[in-house]
Amino acid sequence: MQQLHPDDVLWRNARLATMNPEEPAPYGLREKVALVVRGETIVAIVPESELPATHAHQVDLEGRLVTPGLIDCHTHLVFGGDRAAEWEQRLNGVSYQTISAQGGGINSTVSATRESESQTLLKRAEQRLHRLMQEGVTTLEIKSGYGLNAQSEEKMLRVAQTLAHNHPVEISPTLLAAHAVPKEYRQDPDAYITQVCEQIMPTLWREGLFEAVDVFCENVGFTPSQTERVFQAAAALGIPVKGHVEQLSNLGGAALVSRYHGWSADHIEYLDDAGVSAMAHSGTVAVLLPGAYYFLQESQRPPVEQLRKQGVPMAVATDYNPGTSPFASLHLAMNMACVQFGLTPEEAWAGVTRHAAQALGRGATHGQLKEGFVADFIVWDAERPVEMVYEPGRNPLYQRVFRGKVS
């Protein structure tokens, strides 16, 4: 008989998709078991037959499906303005170059973000966050990167901090000051990288405003040598790194991220075999972002089969942003990852739980229903995990549990 603490909460009569790879069944499925939660932590998973008939704190889940809380490991949730009119222009035949010359593109988002008050940014970000939470998201990353100066990058990160304080959700903030070259440095991008390395990054790191540093290493972003300058500065401060890499071309960004033992390499449509091998060696997670692939009508798919063969963990995320992926739905991203990239539904689920946790440096505490892990889990009115992938417009969420409490 399982020994219980008087304050333990039993979540009984459940079907658990634990996402624990040590479990033999698909999705780590376990039937007729209970979660034992003590405070904010799962302390045991116990067969119903080993539980006492009565206990002071228990919840009968009536056979419902339980999964870990979902994790969206790549978002740009905080920004000013929107780009809907710009998208309409593109669909009406106006070129991106023309739109950019008119002040559109990422520059318009940077301008709107710089001009927006913190409260305005917070209100808009809360609306997006609620949509993700309603789908079962309990942990997510939020990047800066639409400020591109010290004051506005700090403003974005403090909004992310406020979101985490005000809502039952865990937020992993990322500094993406090297997202694009701001207009005032257009003629001297190296000088902007110097500002990122010597001023923005160390100052905001001392303020405790972010957990990792990201760089857009691409022919429309920053060169590998500029990216490495940021990574070297981050390494000197003990800051983990990640990268937007191989989205539009192959510059060797994933191998560079891997050389610095980065948490993740994201996008990776143009990733080659050498990059896959580097990631496999370093343990860097491949973050697949099918929303941007769809929205930009791309045709170069990530090398999913090579990632599988070499055992690179694959995460799936929304990449929510105003320019290339305006989709605040992780269920939709899972569906797209299966339909467009060829993931199995079980791989998609691993991509928003276990592997997404690894991509945020939380692989030992999040993304599985397992002893010692945080008690973040979702109760679904569903028979099988595939249902949330198959039909993204239907949301069978019954209860959202964050840190052991219904939220």
Backbone hydrogen bonds, N-H to C=O, Kabsch-Sander energy under -0.5 kcal/mol:
donor,donor_aa,acceptor,acceptor_aa,energy
2,Q,50,E,-2.8
8,D,5,H,-1.9
9,V,37,V,-2.9
10,L,8,D,-0.5
10,L,57,H,-2.5
11,W,9,V,-0.6
11,W,35,L,-2.7
12,R,10,L,-0.9
12,R,59,V,-2.7
14,A,33,V,-2.2
15,R,64,R,-2.5
16,L,14,A,-0.6
16,L,30,R,-2.6
17,A,15,R,-0.6
17,A,66,V,-3.2
18,T,16,L,-1.1
18,T,28,G,-1.5
19,M,27,Y,-2.4
23,E,20,N,-1.8
28,G,25,A,-2.1
29,L,26,P,-1.6
30,R,16,L,-2.5
33,V,14,A,-1.8
34,A,46,V,-2.5
35,L,11,W,-2.1
36,V,44,A,-2.9
37,V,9,V,-2.7
37,V,35,L,-0.6
38,R,41,T,-2.8
39,G,37,V,-0.6
40,E,38,R,-0.5
41,T,38,R,-1.7
42,I,373,F,-2.9
43,V,36,V,-2.9
43,V,41,T,-0.6
44,A,36,V,-1.3
46,V,34,A,-2.4
48,E,32,K,-2.1
50,E,47,P,-2.0
51,L,48,E,-1.7
58,Q,56,A,-0.6
59,V,10,L,-3.3
61,L,12,R,-2.5
61,L,59,V,-0.7
63,G,13,N,-3.0
64,R,61,L,-1.7
65,L,380,W,-1.2
65,L,382,A,-0.6
66,V,15,R,-2.8
67,T,378,I,-2.2
69,G,376,D,-1.9
70,L,136,G,-2.5
71,I,352,V,-2.7
72,D,139,T,-2.1
73,C,71,I,-0.8
76,H,320,Y,-2.6
79,F,77,L,-0.6
80,G,109,T,-0.5
87,W,83,R,-2.2
88,E,84,A,-2.2
89,Q,85,A,-2.1
90,R,86,E,-2.3
91,L,87,W,-2.2
92,N,88,E,-1.4
93,G,90,R,-1.6
94,V,89,Q,-2.4
99,I,95,S,-2.2
100,S,96,Y,-3.0
101,A,97,Q,-2.4
102,Q,98,T,-1.4
103,G,100,S,-1.9
104,G,99,I,-2.8
107,N,104,G,-0.7
108,S,105,G,-1.2
109,T,105,G,-1.0
110,V,106,I,-2.5
111,S,107,N,-2.5
112,A,108,S,-2.3
113,T,109,T,-2.5
114,R,110,V,-2.7
115,E,111,S,-2.0
116,S,112,A,-1.2
121,L,117,E,-2.2
122,L,118,S,-2.7
123,K,119,Q,-2.4
124,R,120,T,-2.0
125,A,121,L,-2.3
126,E,122,L,-2.5
127,Q,123,K,-1.4
128,R,124,R,-1.5
129,L,125,A,-2.9
130,H,126,E,-2.6
131,R,127,Q,-1.2
132,L,128,R,-1.5
133,M,129,L,-2.7
134,Q,130,H,-2.4
135,E,131,R,-0.5
135,E,132,L,-1.0
136,G,133,M,-1.8
137,V,132,L,-1.8
138,T,70,L,-2.7
139,T,70,L,-1.5
140,L,170,E,-2.4
141,E,72,D,-2.5
142,I,172,S,-1.8
143,K,75,T,-1.9
144,S,174,T,-2.1
153,E,149,N,-2.6
154,E,150,A,-2.0
155,K,151,Q,-2.0
156,M,152,S,-2.2
157,L,153,E,-2.2
158,R,154,E,-2.4
159,V,155,K,-1.7
160,A,156,M,-2.0
161,Q,157,L,-2.0
162,T,158,R,-2.1
163,L,159,V,-2.4
164,A,160,A,-1.9
165,H,161,Q,-1.8
166,N,162,T,-2.3
167,H,163,L,-1.2
169,V,167,H,-2.3
170,E,138,T,-2.6
172,S,140,L,-2.6
174,T,142,I,-2.3
175,L,212,A,-2.7
176,L,174,T,-0.7
178,A,214,D,-0.6
179,H,177,A,-1.2
180,A,177,A,-0.6
185,Y,182,P,-2.1
186,R,183,K,-1.2
188,D,185,Y,-2.0
191,A,188,D,-0.9
192,Y,188,D,-1.1
193,I,189,P,-2.2
194,T,190,D,-2.0
195,Q,191,A,-1.8
196,V,192,Y,-2.5
197,C,193,I,-2.7
198,E,194,T,-2.7
199,Q,195,Q,-2.3
200,I,195,Q,-2.1
201,M,196,V,-2.7
203,T,199,Q,-2.0
204,L,200,I,-2.4
205,W,201,M,-2.1
206,R,202,P,-2.0
207,E,203,T,-1.2
208,G,205,W,-1.5
209,L,204,L,-2.1
211,E,173,P,-3.2
212,A,173,P,-0.9
213,V,240,P,-2.3
214,D,175,L,-2.7
215,V,242,K,-0.7
216,F,178,A,-2.5
217,C,215,V,-1.2
217,C,244,H,-2.0
218,E,216,F,-1.0
218,E,222,F,-0.9
221,G,218,E,-1.9
222,F,216,F,-2.3
227,T,223,T,-2.8
228,E,224,P,-2.5
229,R,225,S,-1.5
230,V,226,Q,-1.5
231,F,227,T,-2.3
232,Q,228,E,-3.0
233,A,229,R,-2.1
234,A,230,V,-2.5
235,A,231,F,-2.9
236,A,232,Q,-2.0
237,L,233,A,-0.9
237,L,234,A,-0.8
238,G,234,A,-0.6
238,G,235,A,-1.0
239,I,234,A,-2.8
242,K,213,V,-1.9
243,G,264,S,-1.6
244,H,215,V,-2.5
245,V,243,G,-0.9
245,V,266,D,-2.2
246,E,217,C,-0.6
251,L,249,S,-0.8
256,L,252,G,-1.7
257,V,253,G,-2.7
258,S,254,A,-2.5
259,R,255,A,-2.1
260,Y,256,L,-1.1
260,Y,257,V,-0.6
261,H,258,S,-2.2
262,G,257,V,-2.4
263,W,241,V,-2.6
264,S,241,V,-0.5
265,A,285,V,-2.6
266,D,243,G,-3.1
267,H,287,V,-2.2
268,I,245,V,-2.4
268,I,266,D,-1.2
270,Y,246,E,-3.2
271,L,268,I,-1.3
276,V,272,D,-2.2
277,S,273,D,-2.6
278,A,274,A,-2.2
279,M,275,G,-2.2
280,A,276,V,-2.5
281,H,277,S,-2.1
282,S,278,A,-2.0
283,G,279,M,-1.9
284,T,279,M,-1.1
285,V,263,W,-2.2
286,A,313,P,-2.7
287,V,265,A,-2.2
287,V,285,V,-0.7
288,L,286,A,-0.7
288,L,315,A,-3.0
292,A,289,L,-0.6
293,Y,289,L,-1.3
294,Y,290,P,-2.4
295,F,291,G,-2.7
296,L,292,A,-2.4
297,Q,294,Y,-1.2
298,E,293,Y,-2.4
301,R,299,S,-0.8
304,V,302,P,-2.4
307,L,303,P,-2.3
308,R,304,V,-2.5
309,K,305,E,-2.6
310,Q,306,Q,-2.0
311,G,308,R,-1.5
312,V,307,L,-2.5
315,A,286,A,-3.0
315,A,313,P,-0.6
316,V,351,G,-2.3
317,A,288,L,-1.9
319,D,74,H,-2.3
320,Y,74,H,-0.5
321,N,325,S,-1.6
325,S,321,N,-0.8
327,F,325,S,-1.8
328,A,326,P,-0.5
329,S,327,F,-1.2
333,A,329,S,-1.6
334,M,330,L,-2.1
335,N,331,H,-2.2
336,M,332,L,-2.8
337,A,333,A,-2.3
338,C,334,M,-1.6
339,V,335,N,-2.8
340,Q,336,M,-3.1
341,F,336,M,-0.8
341,F,337,A,-0.7
342,G,338,C,-1.0
343,L,337,A,-1.8
348,A,344,T,-2.4
349,W,345,P,-2.2
350,A,346,E,-2.4
351,G,347,E,-2.0
352,V,348,A,-0.8
352,V,349,W,-0.9
353,T,350,A,-1.0
355,H,350,A,-2.6
356,A,350,A,-0.8
357,A,353,T,-2.2
358,Q,354,R,-1.6
359,A,355,H,-1.9
360,L,356,A,-0.7
360,L,357,A,-1.0
361,G,358,Q,-1.9
362,R,357,A,-3.2
365,T,362,R,-1.7
366,H,362,R,-2.3
369,L,18,T,-2.2
370,K,368,Q,-0.9
372,G,42,I,-3.4
373,F,370,K,-2.3
374,V,365,T,-2.5
375,A,40,E,-2.7
376,D,374,V,-1.8
377,F,375,A,-0.6
377,F,401,V,-2.0
378,I,67,T,-2.7
379,V,399,Q,-2.9
380,W,65,L,-3.3
380,W,378,I,-0.5
381,D,396,P,-3.2
382,A,380,W,-1.6
387,E,384,R,-1.5
388,M,385,P,-1.1
389,V,385,P,-0.6
389,V,386,V,-0.8
390,Y,386,V,-3.0
391,E,387,E,-1.9
394,R,391,E,-1.8
398,Y,379,V,-3.3
399,Q,379,V,-1.9
401,V,377,F,-2.8
401,V,399,Q,-0.5
402,F,400,R,-0.5
402,F,405,K,-2.9
404,G,375,A,-2.7
405,K,402,F,-1.6
407,S,400,R,-3.3
